[in-house]
Amino acid sequence: MQYHAQALAAHDIDVDVVAHAGTRPPAALLDHPRIALHLLPPRRERTGPRATFVAAAALATLGHALRLLWLLLFTVRKPDVLLVQSPPAIPTLLVARAVARLRAARLVVDWHNLAWTLLALRLGQHHSVVRAARVYERALGRSADGHLCVSKAMQGALQRDWGLRDVRVLYDRPAERFTPVPASARPAVLARLLGDADVVARRAAVIVSPTSWTIDEDYDLLLDAADRCEAAVDLLVVVTGRGALRERYEARFAARRARRVRLRALWLEAEDYPLLLGAADLGLCLHRSSSGLDLPMKIADMLGAGLPVCALDYGPCLAEQIRDGDNGLRFTDATGLASLLAELFARFPETPRLDRLRESIARTRGMSWRAGWEAEARELVIGRG
């Protein structure tokens, strides 16, 4: 959504961004004269027993809906277009639909996943709340004026199963700041960002795995794979990001009796994150899609930085992003990941297979996010002008 705001502002359009507070937004947003930020309280991932989860979530949703409604009706400028990302869908889609009607604005939904499938991970597919959420999301989606989504598989499902019209694919692509780091500069970048003696001396390969620490990221699989290849290779796996599950897994990382494969959680500032991707030896994606229809933006960022990716294979949709053996590799379980890591880094620092993947990524480097937005989203959001 930050990229959407910057793309709109580049067309001399005034943009109000409504979002949850969290990490500091980039200067490109904070300092732009056409972009105004309106921050809601930080979003909290809820845990605990199922019964208390539903009750607590219902109360939090009501409070959030009221704050959001007030902000959109009485604080932000009257919009011509209300662009909303989903998930989250509850209560966002309902509030956005109501505000669009009351303020005579077009409603465009940017679908990154199906929210009800994420709820199903927590409550189970057959829970009454999940069934109600699916009906809610479909009904509100059908009332929107236009749709963007992140994959052709999602486009087909939204059109076929929900009867949505005017659904356009806007692929996640890297921003301009995600570029490869020259091979000669990588050791110095890693030394500054990680400060690890084995890494600096290139005795250990660096794998980076970006995450939001949510329930649809399988870090149990990583722990299993790390144990399986402990005797074979020297690795430092850096798991970046913040989120609800970070503390739980950070404790498990620390409890491992690691000798050669070490797992480390790390938070990076916005300007350092692309550098780590560009300097690492391998990217790792452990996203296990709840719907089978979404594509992880982290993979787009890693490929933009020239970094080969090993990705958990959750279904045919992933082929839209990862071409196995061309720009990355896919695995299905901990055994498969451990085998790949042992093969890729058996002769480290020589990594001939990864070198070939890097060369392929460089040859097939596609357009940036902004260029993709101009080609695929501009007309739907602001028209042909």
N, C-alpha and C positions, 0 to 999 in steps of 0.2 A: 504493500500500500504506500510505502514511502516512495517507491519508484513511480507509482501512478501519480502521486502528488507532484513530483519533480517534472514528470513528462507534461502534465497539464500546465504547470506554471511556466514551462518553457514556451508554451503557446500564448503567453500573456493572459492566462486565466487565473482568477483569484480562487484559491483553494483553502477550505477549512478542513483540517485533519482532526478527526475525533478518534482517540485511541486510549488504551490503558497506559498509565505511567509504568516505567520500568527502567531500562538502561537509557543513557543519554542519547537522544536522537543525533544523527550526523549534522555537521555544520551546514550542509547543503539544504537541510530542512529548516534548521533554527534561524539561519541568517537570510533566508530568501524573503524578499519584500512582499511577494504574492502569496506566501504560505503562512497560515495561522494555525497554531497547535492548541487543541483543547483536550486536556488530559483527565481521564477518569482514574479512580483509585487503581492501584496495581491489581492485576487479576491473580486469583489464588486457585491452584489446583486442589481439589478436595479429595481427602482420603477417608478411611474409616469404614465401619460396617455399612452394608447396603441400605438398611432401613434409615439410619441417621444421615447417610449420604443424600438420599432423596429429599428428606425434610430440610436439611441445611441448604441444599442446592436450590430448592424452591424459594426459600426466604431470600437467599442472595440474589436470585434471578429477579424477584419482584423489586428489590431495592435498586438493582442495576437498571431495570427497565424505567423506573421513575426518573433516575438521574439522567439517563440517556435521552428520554423524552423531553425533559426540561431543557437540556442542552441544545437539542436539535430544533426545538420550537422557539426558544426565547434567547439563545445566545449566539448561535452561528448565523451568518448572513443567509438570506433566502437563496436556496440553491436552484440551479436549473437542472442539475443531475445529482442524484444521490447514489454514490458508488459504494457498495458494501461488500466486504469479504466474508465468505462463509466457508467453513466454520470460523467463529462461533455463530450459531443460528438462533439460539434461544437466549435472550429475547430479541436479538438484534434484527432478524428479518421482520418480525411483527412490528417493532417500533419503526423501522425504516419504511415499511409499507404505509403505516399510518401517517408518518411525517410527510412522505412523498405525496399522499393524497391531500393532506391539509395544506401543504405549501405549493401544490401544483408543480411538482418536480417529477422528472423521469427517474425510475428506479432501475439500476443496473447491478446485477449480482455477479461477483467474481468468485466462482466456485473452485476451491482448492481441495475439497473432499466432501463427503456427505456426513453431516454432523451426527445423524442418528447412528451411523456405523461406529463412530467413536464412543458414543454413549453405550452401545451394545458391548464394547470391550469391557466396560465397567459393570454393567447390569445383566448382560446376557441378551441374546437376540429376541427372546420371547417375553421379556418383561413388559408389562403394560405401559410403563413410561416410555420405553423404546418404541413400541408400536405407535403410541400417540405422537412421539417426536417425528417419526417417519411421515405420518399423515400431515402434521404441521409443516414440516419442511417442504414437502411436495406442494401443498396448497399455497404456501407463501411464495415458493419459487414460480409457480404458474401465474402468479399475479404481477410479476416483475415485467418490465418493458424490454429488457435485453439481458443477455447472459454472456459472460466470459468463463472459460474453464481451462484447466491446465493440461488436458490430454485429449486425444481423439477418442480414446475409450470412454472417457467421462462424457464427452460431447454426445456419443452414440447412446449411452445409458440415459442421459437427461432427456434426449429427444424421444427415445423409444419407450422408456418406462414411465416418464413423468409428463410426456407430451409437451415439453418446453419448445418454444420456437425462437429463432434468431440466437442460437448458441454458437459462439465463435471460440476457437481454440487460441489462447494466448499462452504459448509455452513459457515456462520459467527459463530465463536465460541469465547469464552473468552480467552484472554491471561492469562498466568500463574499468573499474579499479581492480578487477580480478584478471591478472595477467601472469604469465610464467615468470619465475625468478631465474635468471641465468645460472647455469650449473656452477660457475665459478663463485657466485655470490651466496649460494645456498648454505654452506657451512657457517658463514658469519651470521646470516639471518637466524639460523637455528640456534647458534650459540647465544645470541642476544635474547631470543624469545624463550628459550628453554633452560639455558644455563646448566646443561647436563654433561658431565665429563665424558661419558661413553658416546654421546651424540657428537660432541665437539671433536672427539678423536675418530669419529666415524666407525666406532666399534659396534654401534647399534643403529639399525634402520629406524626411521621415524614414520609412523603411521598416524594420520589424523582422522578423527571421527567426529564431525560436528553433530550436535544434538540439542533438542529442547528438553531432554530428560522427561519425555512423556510416555504414556503407557504403550504407544505404538512403536517404540524403539526397543529392540531386543538385546539388551546388554547382558542378560543371562547367557545368551549364545556366545558373546565375546568372552566372558569368563571361562566358559567351557572350552572354547577354541584355544585360549591362551594356555590353559593347562595341558592341552593335547600337543601343542608344539613347543612346550617349554624346553625340551631337551635338544631341539633341532636348530633354533635360530636365536639371535640377539635382537630384540625389538623394544622400542618404546612406543606405546600406543597412547596418544594424547587425545582425550575426549573433551571437546570444547563445548561451552555453552552453560546456560543456567536453566533451572527448572525444578519441578517439585520432587523428582526422584533422585536428584543429584546426591544429596547427603547419604541416602541409603546405599547407593552404589559406590560412592567414595569410600565409605567404611569397608565395603567388601573388597575394593581394590587394595586398601591398606592392609587388610587381613591376610591377603595371599602371601604365601611363602615363595615369592618370585625370585628366581636367580637370573634368568635370561630374558624373560618376557615380562615387562613391567607395564602396568596400567596407571595412568595419571589423569585426573580431572583438572581442567584449566579454564580460566576465563580470560579472554583476550579483548582488548579494546578494538573498536571498529577499524582503525587504521592498521592494526597488526594482524587481524584475522586473514585478509587476503595474502599477506606475506608468508604466513605459516603454510597456507595451502600451496602457494607457489614453490616453497622450499622443501616440503615433505617428500618422502619417497613413494607414498601410497595413500590414497584416500579410502575410507571405509564407511559404507552406508549400511546401517542396521535397521532401517525403516521397514516395518512390517505393515503394509497398508491395510487399514480397516475395511476399505471398500474395494480394494483391488483396482481402483480407477485413478488415483492421484500419483503425481510424480514429485519426488523430493527436490526442493529448491537447492538443497546442499549439494546435490550431484551437479547441477548446473554451475554452481560456484566453483566446485573442484575442477571441472572440465575447463572452465574459463581460465583457471590458473594453470592449466596444462598438466593437471595431476591425474594420473590413471586411477580408476575407481574399482574397488571390489564391492559389489552390492548384493545384499540379500535378495534373492529372486522370489518375489511374491505374486508373480503372474505375468500374463502376456503383455500387460500395459507397460511394463518396465522396458520392453524392447523399443519403445518410442524414444527412450533416452539413452540406454546402455546397449551398445552393439557388442555382444560378447566376443572377445578376442580382437576387437578393433579399437574401441576407446575405453574398455574396461572388461571386467570379468564378473561372473555371477556365481553364487553358491546358494545352497539350500539349507545347510545345517552346519553345526559346529565342526563336524568331521571334515566337511568340504572346505570350510574356511581355513582350518588348520593345515590341510594339505596344500592349499594355494599358498599360504604364507611360507610354509617350509620350502616349497618349490621356488617361489619368487626370490627369496632371500638366502638361498642355500650357499651362494658364493659372494655374499655382500662384502665389499661395496660394489662388486660387479652385479648388475641387474639387467641382463640382456633382454628379457621379455618385457620388463617395464620400460626399457629404453625404446623398444619398438612401439609400445602403446603410446608413449609420449610423442614419438614422431608422427603417428597416425592422428593423434589429437591436434597437433600443430597443422597438419595438412588439411584437416576437415573443420577447422575452427569456424564456427558460424557467426551469425549476427549477435550484437549486444542486445540487452533487454530493451533499451530505448528504441533501437531500430526495429525490433520485433513489435513493440507497442505501436509504432507508427504504421506498420504494415497490417497488423491484426486487430488492434483495439481502437485506434483513433477515431475511425469513422463511426463506430458504434457509440462511443462515449460522447464525442463532441461534434460529430457530423463531418461533412466533407470540407468545410471552410478552412 
